[in-house]
Amino acid sequence: MIRDYQAIGCTWFLRGHQRKIPTYGQHKGVKLIGTLDYETGRIICTEEGAYDAAAFLRFLERTLREYPTGKIVMVLDNARIHHAKLIQSFLEENAGRLALIFLPPYSPQLNLMEGVWKWLKESVINNVFFDHVQKIKQAVRGFLADVNGRPLEVIDRLCVRM
């Protein structure tokens, strides 16, 4: 979730001239579900009204459409929606194409999508006032379109850590 009220990050300013970032305090934002293709650097994201098992199921269906052939191994954190009963029959039906691998609890440093979210916030969200949630969505979409046009930079930044 990219929230309007969590957009304050490290910044600098001249002594005595503190930077002020306004907010309208409505606690709105953009709920995103995404995945990063480790081989190509392609990022697939969807915006959702709620982050629940139904949204995750729609995302899994979209992922299979985006990659119509071959085996997909998706590495996930241990969010409850990733284990929901609602998705179990879908996983069983698509076991030949889709496998879910779960990271250990409390290990965001191993989740490449956390790097995408951090990059997104640093690049377009932090220390910027968006007077409407649609402008946040527009900025997020612009960022994703931009980085998807630079897949080698995505791989260099997020995938090569050894």
C-alpha positions in Angstrom: 0.0 0.0 0.0 1.4 3.4 -1.0 -0.2 5.8 1.5 -0.5 9.5 1.3 0.5 10.0 4.9 3.6 7.8 4.8 5.3 9.8 2.2 7.9 11.5 4.4 11.4 10.3 3.9 14.9 11.6 4.5 15.6 14.9 3.0 17.9 17.9 3.4 17.3 21.6 3.8 19.3 24.6 4.8 19.6 25.2 8.5 16.7 27.3 9.7 14.7 26.6 6.5 13.0 23.3 7.4 11.2 21.8 4.5 7.4 21.3 5.0 5.4 18.7 3.2 1.6 19.4 3.4 -0.9 16.6 3.8 -4.6 16.5 3.7 -4.9 13.6 6.2 -7.4 11.5 4.5 -5.4 8.3 4.7 -5.9 7.3 1.1 -3.5 5.5 -1.1 -2.9 2.9 -3.8 -3.1 -0.8 -3.0 -0.7 -2.7 -5.3 0.1 -6.4 -5.9 3.2 -7.0 -7.9 5.8 -9.4 -9.1 9.3 -9.1 -10.5 10.6 -11.4 -13.2 14.1 -12.1 -12.0 15.3 -13.1 -15.5 13.9 -10.2 -17.6 13.5 -7.4 -15.0 9.8 -7.0 -16.0 7.5 -5.8 -13.2 3.8 -6.7 -13.3 1.5 -4.7 -10.9 -2.2 -4.4 -10.4 -4.1 -1.9 -8.4 -6.8 -3.2 -6.1 -9.5 -1.8 -4.0 -8.6 -4.2 -1.2 -5.7 -6.5 -0.6 -7.5 -9.7 0.1 -7.5 -13.3 -1.2 -9.8 -12.5 -4.1 -7.4 -9.8 -5.2 -4.5 -12.2 -4.9 -6.4 -14.8 -6.9 -7.0 -12.2 -9.7 -3.3 -11.4 -9.7 -2.4 -15.1 -10.0 -4.8 -15.4 -12.9 -3.3 -12.4 -14.6 0.2 -13.7 -14.1 -0.7 -16.9 -15.9 -2.2 -14.9 -18.7 1.0 -12.7 -19.0 3.1 -15.9 -19.1 1.0 -18.3 -21.2 3.6 -21.0 -21.4 6.2 -22.6 -19.1 6.5 -23.0 -15.3 6.2 -20.1 -13.0 7.8 -20.1 -9.6 6.6 -17.2 -7.5 8.5 -16.3 -4.3 6.2 -14.7 -1.7 6.2 -13.5 1.9 3.9 -15.3 4.3 0.9 -12.9 4.2 -2.3 -14.7 5.1 -3.9 -14.1 1.8 -1.1 -16.1 0.1 -2.3 -19.2 2.1 -6.1 -18.5 1.8 -8.5 -21.3 1.2 -10.0 -19.3 -1.7 -6.9 -19.8 -3.8 -6.2 -23.5 -2.9 -8.3 -25.0 -5.7 -6.8 -22.6 -8.2 -3.3 -23.7 -7.1 -4.2 -27.4 -7.4 -5.6 -26.8 -10.9 -2.5 -25.0 -12.0 0.1 -27.0 -10.1 1.8 -27.9 -13.4 2.4 -24.2 -14.2 2.5 -22.4 -11.0 4.4 -23.0 -7.8 4.5 -20.8 -4.7 7.6 -20.7 -2.6 7.4 -18.9 0.8 10.1 -16.8 2.3 10.9 -17.2 6.0 9.0 -14.9 8.3 10.3 -11.4 8.8 12.7 -11.5 5.9 11.8 -8.5 3.7 15.5 -8.3 2.6 15.0 -11.5 0.6 11.8 -10.3 -1.2 12.8 -8.5 -4.4 9.4 -6.8 -4.6 10.2 -4.9 -1.4 13.1 -3.4 -3.4 10.6 -2.3 -6.0 8.4 -0.7 -3.4 11.3 1.1 -1.8 12.6 2.3 -5.2 9.1 3.6 -6.1 8.7 5.5 -2.8 12.2 7.0 -3.1 11.6 8.0 -6.7 8.1 9.5 -6.8 6.3 9.4 -3.5 8.7 10.5 -0.7 8.4 14.2 0.3 5.8 15.0 -2.4 2.3 16.3 -1.7 -0.4 14.7 -3.8 -3.6 16.6 -3.4 -5.7 13.7 -4.8 -5.3 10.0 -4.7 -5.6 9.9 -8.5 -2.4 11.8 -8.7 -0.7 9.2 -6.5 -2.0 6.5 -8.9 -0.7 8.4 -11.9 2.7 8.8 -10.4 2.9 5.1 -9.5 1.8 4.1 -13.0 4.4 6.5 -14.5 7.2 5.0 -12.4 6.2 1.4 -13.3 6.0 2.2 -17.0 9.4 4.0 -16.8 11.3 1.2 -15.1 9.7 -1.4 -17.3 11.3 0.4 -20.2 14.7 -0.1 -18.5 14.8 -3.8 -17.6 18.6 -4.0 -17.4 18.6 -1.3 -14.7 15.9 -3.2 -12.8 18.0 -6.4 -12.9 21.2 -4.5 -11.8 19.4 -2.7 -9.0 17.2 -5.4 -7.6 18.3 -8.9 -8.8 22.1 -9.0 -8.5 22.9 -8.9 -4.8 25.6 -11.5 -4.4 
